[in-house]
Amino acid sequence: MSIKTKPFDVAEYLETDDDIWEFLAEALATGTTSDFIHALNTAARAKGMTEVARQAGVTRASLYKSLSAEGNPRFETISKIVEALGGHLSVVKQ
């Protein structure tokens, strides 16, 4: 008997906005810039790429490209994606 497996996709487990924000906060707190961009990709897929792209004012294709491993999104794009996911960026003194 063979075992069937499928790739693990954390986006399937981000069911609520709170799940998404905890995931993004952890990626930002413990990861690199590219880890955070990858986390934004995962969060956008969990929320729905088409809807996030529409709310961010970008095409779905450009959203995929910006958040891909080869992408290099501008700060403005990252800000729009965060806002489309229902958040905002801020700077906090530690």
N, C-alpha and C positions, 0 to 999 in steps of 0.2 A: 504494500500500500504506500503510495507517495503522498507526501504532505504538500498541500498547496499553500503558498504564501503570497502576500502582496506587499508592496512597499509601504512603509509607515509614513503617513502624512498627518502631521500635527494639525493641519487645517481642519481635518474631520472632527477634531475634538474641541475646537474653539467654537462653542455653541452660543455663548452670550457675549454681549459687549464687555462685561466684566472679565470674562475669560480672555478676550482679545487684549484688553488693556493691561492685565496682569502679565500676559505673555510679552507684550511690547516693552513694558517697564523692566522686566527681567532681562530681556535681550539688550536693552540700552544700558542697564546697570552693570551687567557682567560681560558683555561682548564687545566686539570691535564695531567700527562703522559698517563694515560689510555684513556683520552679523545682524545689525539692526535693519539694514536694507533688506536682507533675506527675511527677517521677521515681518517687515512691512508687506513683503510679497505674500507670505503665509497668511497674514491677517486679511489682506485684500482678497485672497482666494476664499478664505473662510466667510467673508462678508458678501462676496460676489464681485468678481472683477468688473463685470459690465456696469454694475451699479456704482462701484467705487470710481471707475473711470468717468462715468457720467457726472457724478457729483464733484469730481476733481477738475472737470473741464478738459480732460484729455481723451484721446482715443484709447480703446481697449488695447490695441496693438502697441501703442506707445507706452502704456502702463506696463504691459508684459515686458517690453524691451528695457524700460527704465529700471525695473526691479529684478531683471535677470542677473545671473552671476557675472555676465559681461557688461551689464549696464553701469552707467555712471550718472545717476540722476542729479539734476541741479537741486540746490536747496529749495528753490521755489516749488519744484515738483514734490519733494518730500513733504513740505509744508501743506500743499494742497491735498496730498494723500492722507496725511494725519487728520486734517480737517474733514475730509470726506468720511473718515472712519469715526468722526464725532469728537475729535480732540483738538488740542492746540499745542503748539510748542512754546516753551518758556525757559528762561535761564534762572537758575536758583544758585545763590551763593552757598557754599558748603561750610 
